[in-house]
Amino acid sequence: GVDYVGISRNLDFAPGVTMQTFRVTILDDLGQPVLEGPEKFELVLRMPMNGILGEPSKTAIIINDSISDLPQVQFRHAVYVGNENSGPISAMVYRSGDINHKSTVRCYSRQGTAQVMMDFNERPNTDASIITFLSGEIEKPCLLVLVDDTEHEEEEELRLVLGSPKSESPFGASIGKQNETLIKIKDDADRPVISFEDTKFSVNEPKEKGQVSVVKISVLRVGDTSKVSVVRVHTKDGSATSGDDYHPISEEIVFKQGDTEHHVEVEVLYDGVREMREAFTVHLKPDENMVAETKMSKAIIYIEERNSMADVTFPSIPIVISLFSYDDIKQNRPSPPMAGYPVICVTACNPKYPDFHKTGSICVSENINNTLTRYRWLVSAPTGPDGVTSPMREVDFDTFFTSSKLITLDSVYFQAGSRVQCAARAVNSNGGEGLELTSPIVSISIDEGMCQPRVAGTVGAEPFSARLRYIGAEDSDHPNLIKLTVTMPHIDGMLPVVSTRPLSNFELTLSPDGTRVGHHRCSNLLDYTEVKTRYGFLTEATKNPEIIGQTAPYQYSTSVRASSTLRFYRNLNLEACLWEFTSYYDMSELLSDCGGTIGTDGQVLNLVQSFVTLRVPLHVSYVFHSPVGAGGWQHFDLQSELRLTFVYDTAILWRDGVGSPPEAELQGKFGNGVELLMFDVLKCALYPTSMRINGLGQLVVNFRTEARFRGLFVLAHPASLLTSVVMCADHPGLTYNLSLVRSEPTYSQPIQQWTFISDFAVRDYSGMYTVKLIPCTSPPSLEYSLPPVCNPREPLTFDLDIRFQQ
């Protein structure tokens, strides 16, 4: 009942039977192993009938659990990874078997690329490295203390090994299969990095001619400072021009051993021109010694105009409110702006300002022209759970359809919880610019939005759908074109990007820069004036004709929103929260401009027609603005492939000289269709290159082979009774003359040109043609010679489905 299941049964021996077998069940204490050592019980034969008992009439059964229940220790995992600056690495050692007794095992280190004392504290193979398991304990850590230095090192390794197991059990202990583990030490914290202290600096322009202002830019090095690094710093014009607004620099900075900071000074000049603030950039080149990595390698220097402003200012600070509430600011101002809809900067000289009845007369007396007001926008990431806020950063990035210098800020620049602020500079009727006032910071509503995500606070890529459909001649607007439609769900703050080319570097891709137009020819990144094909995803229309009225106030207003913005948002159904981008292309545009390809796939429709498949790649990205992200954008990328299958007349295409595309590759096959793998080396490919009817009406087919083994194909070989042949089951009476036209002089996967000609002429050559070629393999050490020296193998069979008529 504890160690085995007792039995008491009769054994019946029928006439002629000399042996009977019976089972005794041994009970295993697998759940809670207890090491008991060898135990014995007996099986006894008694009370014979029609016979007598012989010897032996009893037998002893010994149950031995000294191996299965022996305490066994081993590492939990084969590899452990830790950082040099993260403290000790804990490699878990676990014990199985009988854990009711105290057990010990040594866990000692063996150095590899990681060195004792330099990279870690040694665990010697002595009793000082013992790990003790008390009764009932199954897991214990083996701690390895790392040495944290300031020098950067590549990933290093060492091993921890288990040895000398002991146990208070009379049978001892053992070590399992995982008796050692690999420790990998990373040192990312000491990787040398050189960067600017900040990405934006401001300096006031001098008040008088001849004076200069100096902006001091810090260049920092963090991590390993034990080596010498050399980086070059240079300036680049923006709206500020070198020589007129500042003195350009291009100088080398040498970080010697131990250096962590250097300073670069740029002199700003007085230009005497009344203007808005200007900017130029400073750049860091990569380390010439290739020791340190450069990050934050671009900084913007703003030159603030102090003495060129007119004596005008707004009577009160501007306010930021949702464009949705623009007509009723007083009632809606206490509530935060909703997500997913533009915000507007309302100055004290705007008739919709809540206190305009008080400030309007002051604006008139100050001669302020509100239509000329200059706007800037500042955005920061949402406040963290701990209440910590990020600094406000200026939105200085324009996209191909939005501007950050308008009275409204598009919803792609902020998300639910973002903090938004506007800055407005008054301008008088003569164009003189005055002082700039900033609005109070407002937080975008987390609870209210136009198209909120299904799970609050989450962001990502929802599934999209795409269709490629042929439009027949009955369509009066787009006859005989292929319609491409992409539908994707909208989330507040999302910018959808669709292209047939891979998407990357969104800081450049979304900008108004011309490289976007050259690379993405079939994309919603192109405004209607930039489209090089006949049609594009964006049109001249600024409103969706299928939507009656407007879903939200000022949704289609050109007075507060740019026309390019409205052309883009024309594709958004705000009620359904759904984007739909539609464009029309002809076949040539899809192939030459959109990166499409055509393949036959070897499908035959009937005697003179075959299927052709058009494949168009599609790349879709869900892009969100991120004030703290690299490049200012975070994106979620998806890709797919659209297919359109149609039918073409095979004979006409052959007559026009269109052969099989490169991807229509035929591999050698046995007659039963199984891919041929002869000693895992005899692979090959056959490509038909041309087909024609000669002057005698005979069929002439040219094809090319690639032997993907060491050797070549031969027409015949003295050591083989077989020859390379062409036959057609559909034309059993027709014979063909196969010849080798040209072969590369090598045994290393040569390309060979072949031709076969029918011996007679028929009206219809359509059918399944079988080409059998003899592969001839060559040893690796043998050089090419004529005639070839090689060993013939069994023929490889290729099937060519030809549809050809005279």
Salt bridges, closest charged atoms under 4 A:
ASP98 OD2 - HIS101 NE2 3.88
ASP127 OD1 - ARG106 NH2 2.91
GLU137 OE1 - LYS140 NZ 3.45
GLU139 OE2 - ARG76 NH2 2.96
GLU155 OE1 - LYS186 NZ 2.73
GLU180 OE1 - ARG159 NH1 2.83
ASP188 OD1 - ARG191 NH2 3.74
ASP224 OD2 - LYS227 NZ 3.85
GLU252 OE2 - ARG232 NH2 3.57
ASP259 OD2 - HIS262 NE2 3.39
GLU261 OE2 - HIS263 NE2 3.57
GLU267 OE1 - HIS247 ND1 2.91
GLU304 OE2 - ARG277 NH1 2.96
ASP327 OD1 - LYS352 NZ 2.97
GLU394 OE1 - ARG277 NH2 1.89
GLU394 OE1 - ARG376 NH1 3.14
GLU394 OE2 - LYS405 NZ 4.00
ASP396 OD2 - LYS200 NZ 3.64
ASP410 OD1 - ARG561 NH2 3.43
GLU433 OE2 - ARG374 NE 3.21
GLU436 OE1 - ARG376 NH2 2.59
GLU436 OE2 - ARG425 NH2 3.70
GLU462 OE1 - ARG454 NH2 2.72
ASP527 OD2 - ARG567 NH2 2.71
GLU530 OE1 - ARG516 NH1 2.85
ASP586 OD2 - ARG534 NH2 3.51
ASP593 OD1 - ARG521 NH1 3.08
ASP601 OD1 - ARG615 NH2 3.27
ASP637 OD2 - HIS635 ND1 2.93
GLU641 OE1 - ARG615 NE 3.77
GLU641 OE1 - ARG643 NE 3.24
ASP656 OD1 - ARG655 NE 3.97
GLU665 OE2 - ARG708 NH1 2.69
GLU706 OE2 - ARG704 NH1 2.94
GLU706 OE1 - ARG708 NH2 3.65
ASP801 OD1 - ARG803 NH1 2.76
